[in-house]
Amino acid sequence: MAVYRYCPQCGSPLELLPHSGRERDACIQPECGFVHWNNPLPVLAAVVEYEGKLLLARNAAWPEKMFALVTGFMERDETPEQGVARELKEETNLDAHSVSLIGVYEFMRKNELIIAYHVQASGTIALSEELADYKLVAPEDMRIWSAGTGFAVADWLASRGHPVRFFDRQTGEDIPDPRRREGLGQPGISLQYRP
């Protein structure tokens, strides 16, 4: 998200001022009224099932071994389902045949709210310039990152009876399910909404 120092409406400096129970960057000119609410940005994510496997993609700006879901932003005047199908087509050339909601997940580090879908796709993969590579992984072989879209993958795998295995991106080692309380094996605080 943009960090504002000056008001984008009138050019006056911004200050932290109380608004709706929080300190927010706001214009110091009372007649202007600009407040930078800094609300989370909705992001669409696709758990793509293609030829019986899950498609993971590597963004051109990422390290060589880093793969994740196809993601993108909604366009004006489209539904989230249309948006995820469009992003899939733009980034991989695949056609979405079935789009169903997995859940909604927080990603506070990037101030995003992830709306994740399971997408059954077909066609011939042709990557856009945004993506450098892809891989297809059998659901039972998936190892999941413990942030953002990783929780959507975990929920999709669990709903299909597949093993849910998280790993640490730094060490590559398997880790306990971060959605459960340490050592108790019981669900912890919910990190997501599932329908």
Stockholm file with secondary structure:
# STOCKHOLM 1.0

chainA/1-195         MAVYRYCPQCGSPLELLPHSGRERDACIQPECGFVHWNNPLPVLAAVVEYEGKLLLARNAAWPEKMFALVTGFMERDETPEQGVARELKEETNLDAHSVSLIGVYEFMRKNELIIAYHVQASGTIALSEELADYKLVAPEDMRIWSAGTGFAVADWLASRGHPVRFFDRQTGEDIPDPRRREGLGQPGISLQYRP
#=GR chainA/1-195 SS CCCCSBCTTTCCBEEEEEETTEEEEEESCTTTCCEECCCCEEEEEEEEEETTEEEEEEETTSCTTCCBCEEECCCTTCCHHHHHHHHHHHHHCCEEEEEEEEEEEEEGGGTEEEEEEEEEEESCCCCCTTEEEEEEECGGGCCEESSTHHHHHHHHHHHTTCCCCEECTTTCCEECCTTBCTTTCSBCSCCEECC
#=GC SS_cons         CCCCSBCTTTCCBEEEEEETTEEEEEESCTTTCCEECCCCEEEEEEEEEETTEEEEEEETTSCTTCCBCEEECCCTTCCHHHHHHHHHHHHHCCEEEEEEEEEEEEEGGGTEEEEEEEEEEESCCCCCTTEEEEEEECGGGCCEESSTHHHHHHHHHHHTTCCCCEECTTTCCEECCTTBCTTTCSBCSCCEECC
//
